[in-house]
Amino acid sequence: MQPFKILAGGYDVFVTTYLFDPTTSSLSIASRSPTGTDCSWISQHPTNASILYATNETPSGALQSFTINSDGTLSPAQDTIPSEGDLPAFAAALSTGRVGVMNYDTGNGRIIPTNGSPLVFDESAPLITFPRKPGTVSHPHMLLEHGDEILVPDLGQDTIWRLVQNPDDPASFTIQGSIPQPEGSGPRHIAIFEDRLYTIHELSSTLTVQKIPSAPNGTSTIISDVSIVPPNPPAGASFAAAELLIPARTKRFPKSYIYASNRNIGVQDSRGDAIAIFEVLDKGTKHERLQLVKHVFTGLDQIRGMEFGSVKDGGEEFLMAAGVAGNGGTIVLKRIKGGRDLEIVARNLEIPTRTTFVWL
């Protein structure tokens, strides 16, 4: 198997290019490419693998575009556009050629078209502001394209907003409805697998599953609601769930599992943060439920970013993860027992923290 190149963003002024060699189980830094400040979330173009987008998660937030060179380095920024909000913590390239960016601290975001080239942003994209209940704040934390909708979990409003293109103004998007979540749960990230919506809740450190409600405001009962907190945490531990991944089924991994990262923002466990592995049992019956398979401890502090490799080159066997605090560095884990377990096969400590990954 050939070595893999992986890009990693973080709270710094560069994107790191890692080289992971599965034959020797080695993880090394190939390069560091200069970027804007705090490029905390990176996203690859869905059809042009040579293009990368990165947020600048700052009070005067921005979105940047880059070309990915053949050696895994990045070009200088090709374009930069304001996110028009504070702390854009997430960006995603969409199938339509637009790029969505969500401002965590100001409860708004933009769905930005590209202008002629996917590297050039259209300045005319309007700001989308999410409703707030009196005395509360809006914290949109990601966006997910689903059919003709864009779903946005709002940690501050305990809901998932449903955006669609405005029929009267194709350049803009409008909120057509929402999917309410449990009060005080703080929905952070979501994933859709088959006909189910999975949500990781930061404030309650729970994972839920439900059917996708009909648009715009159909109802859907939560089928199963489980804690992702690992057993026997130290006194003073405080958990805030972060990332949620459900890799596609493949020949090597025919059964689907759900991987959720805990983020201990209190007194650290000597074992580090855990990745919780779940499975769905008795789907489609009245007994359908989420069941914990295992907690895998990582030695990382506050896991925010993790990403599986690509199916096309056998990378789906591996998961890359890092924390945003401490000095645990970046690790590569290997799926074993058909995905029911993970083992750490490589670690690099040269850069203490990273926040998001793109496998090239």
N, C-alpha and C positions, 0 to 999 in steps of 0.2 A: 504494500500500500504506500502511495506517495505521501510525502509530508503535506500538511494542510497549512494554509495561511488564514489567519483570523485577525480581523480588525477589532480594536477595543477602544471605546470612548471612556471618558472619566472627567472628574473635576480637576481639570488641568488645562493646558494650552496646546495639547497634541492628541492625535490618535495613534495608538500603538499598533504595530503589526507584529503578531506573534507567529512563530513557526512551530507547529506541533508535529513531531515525527512519531507515529504509532509504533513503528518497528523498534525504536530505541526507547520509547516512552519518555521523550525529552520535549520540553517546552522552553523555547528561547525567544528573545526579542530580536526581530530582524531590523526594525526601524521605528522611528518616531517622527510623525509628520505634523508640522505646525498647523494649528487651527485657531479659531477664535477661542475666547475664554469659556471654560466649563462646557465642553462638548459632551454632555452627559448621556445623550441618546443619539444613536446613529441608525440609519435605515438605508438599505440598498434599493436601488430602482428595481421594480418587479420584472422588467424585461431587458434592461440594459445593465448588465452586471458591472460595467465600468463606471457607474455613477453612484455616488454616496451622498446622503444628506445628513446633516448634524445640527442639533440644537446648540444654542449658547444659553445655558440655564443661568441667566443673570437677571437682575432687576430690570434691565433694559434689553429683554430677551430678543434673540434673533435666530434665524434659520440660514444655514449655509449649504452650498453645493460644491462637490469636489469630483474630480476624475480619479479613478483608481488605476494606477499604473500596473504593468504586468508583474512587477516585483513586489506588489502589495503596498507600495508607498502611495501617498496622495499628492495630487497637484496642489498648488496654492488655491485658495478659495476662488471659485469661478463666479459666484454671486452670493450676496448676503442681503437678507430682507428682514425687517423688524417683525417680530411675532406680535407686536403691539400689546404686550402684556408682560407680567412679572414671572420669572422662573418657568420657562417652557421646559417641562420635564419629559416630554414625549413628542416624537414626530414619526410619521409613517408615510411612505410613498404608496400611492393608490393606483389601482389599475387604470384609472381614467387619465393618468398623467399629472394629476394634482398631488400636492404634498400637504398633509394635515399636520398642524402643530398646536399643542394644547398648553395654555399658560396656567400652571398649577395655582399660583398665588393670587391671581386676579380674576379667576372664574370665567375665562374666555379663551378663544382660539381662532385660528384662521384655516381655511381650506384653500390653498394657494395654487392656482394654475401655473403651468410653465409656459413660457412665451417663445414659441418656435423651437427652442432647444430645451431638453429636460434639465439643462444646467442653469437656465435663466428664469427667474421668478417674475410673475406678473404682479406688479405693485398694486393693482386695482382690487385685489381680493379683500372683501369687507371683513370686519371683525364680527365674530359670533359671541354674544354674551349670554351666559346661562342664567335662568331665573334663580332667585334666592328667596328662601323663606325669611321672614323678619328675624333679625338677631343671629343669622347664620352666615356662613361663607360658602362659596362654590369652589371646589377643588377638582377640576377635570384632570384625570391622570393618564388617560390613553385614548386612542380611537381605534376602532376595528371596522373594516369594510365588510358588509354583509349584504349581498345582492345590491339593490339600489339605495340601501341605507348606510349611514355611518353611525355606529354606536359609540357613545362616549360615557364611560363610567365616571360619576361625579362623587368623589369621596366625601365632600362636604354636604351634599344634598341627599345622600342615600338613595340615589337613583341612577339609571342608565338612560341618557338622552338618546333620542332617535332623530337623526338629521337626514334630510333629503334635499336634493337640488330644488331650488325655488323655480316653479314652472314659469313664473312671470319675469324672472331674472336668472338665466342660466349660470351667471358668474357667481351667484350667491347660494347659500344653503340656509334652510330654515328648520327649526325644531318642530317636528310633526307629532311628537309624543314622547312617552317615557316608559321605562320598566322599573317600577318601584322596588326597592330592596329593603331588608330589615332595618328598622330604625336603629341608628347608632352603629351600624356595621361598617360603614366606610368602604364602599366598593372601590377597589383600586385598579385591578386588571381583570380582563375577561378573555374567554376563549370560546369558540363555537366548534363543537365536534358532532358531526352528523346533525341530528335535530335537537341538540341540547345546548343550552347556554350555561357555561361554568363561570363563576365569579369568585375571585379571591378578595376577601374583605380585610382591609388593613386594621381597622379599629377593633374588630372582634376576633381577628386572627382565625377566620373560618373560611371554609370552602363550601359553596352551594352549587346545586344543579337544578335546572328547571327547563321545561319546554320553552322554545322561543315563542313569545306571545305574538298574536297577529297584530299587524300595524293598523293604526298608529298607537292605540292604547288598549290593546287586548290584555286580558288578565292571564296570569300563569302562576300556579302554586309552586312554591319551592318544594322539590321532591325530597331533597336530602340536604342537611346542614350539619357540617362536622368541623371540629376543631383541628387545626394543623399544628398546634403547639406540641413540642416534643416532651417526653416524660421526664420527670425528676429535674426540672430546671432549678438553677441555684436561687437562693433567696435574693430578691431584688431584680430578678430578670423581668423584662417587660417586652412583650412581643408585638410586632407590627408586620403582618404578612405582606409580601412584596410581589413576587413573580409567579406566573402560572403558565405552564407549557403542557400541551397535549400533542406529542408528535404523531404524524400519520402512521397508519399501519403499513408495514412492508413485509417482504418475504422473510427477512431476518427477524422482524419483530411483528408477528401477526396479531398479537393482543395489545390493545391500547391501555396505557396507564397515564395517570395524571401526576405531574410533578409540580409541587408548590414550595416556594422558599420562605422559610421563617426569617425574620429579621429581629434579632434580640437587641433592643436599643437601651437595655438596662445593664445590670451586672452580667458580665459575659460568662458563658459556660466554658469550662476548660476544653470541651470537645468542639467548641465553635458552634456556628449556626447549623441547623439541620435542613435538609431537603426532605419533605414529606412526599411519599409515593402512595397514591390511592388508585383503586379500581372501582368500576361500577358493577354492581351485582344485580341480577334479576331485572335487567332493563326492560321496560314496557309492561311490567307487572305491578300489582299494588305493593309488592315488596321491594321495588327498585330502591337502591340506596348506594351511597358512597361508603367504601370501607378502606381503612388504613391498611397498607401493606407493610410499610417500613419507614422509619426515620433514618436517614443517612447523615452522619455528622461530618463536617467538612473542614473544620479548623479556620473557617472564615468568619469575619465580623460584619454583620449586617448585609447579608446577601441581597443586592438589589438587581443585578443583572445575571442572567444565565441564558444559554442558547444551545440548541442541538445543531450538529453539523448537517450537511445536505445529504439527501438520499442518493443523488446522482453519482456521488463518488465514494459511497460507503461511510460518509461522515456521520450518518444517523446513529451510529454506535456510540458516539461521544457527545458529552455535555460539557460546555465550558462555563465556569462560574467565578465570581469574585465578590468581595464585599466593598462597602464604601467607607469602612473605618478599620482601624487596626493595621496590622502588617502581614495579613495572611496571604497576600499576593493573589495570583490567578491560578486556578486549578483546571485540570481536565479530568472528568470522570467517565468511566466506561460502563455502559449498560450490561448487566449480567443477569443470568437467570431469566432470560426473555424480557428483561426490562423491569422485573420485580425488585431489582437491587442495583446499586451503583458502587463502583470502587474507584478510588482516586488512583490515577495512573501517572499523573505528571503535575508538578507545581513549579511556578516561577515566582520568586520573591523580589525581583529587581524593582518592580513598581508595586507599592503596597496595596493600592486600591484601583479598581476599575468598575464601571457601571453598566456597560452594555456591549454586545458582541455582534459581529457579522462574519460568518464563515464565507470565505471566497471560493 
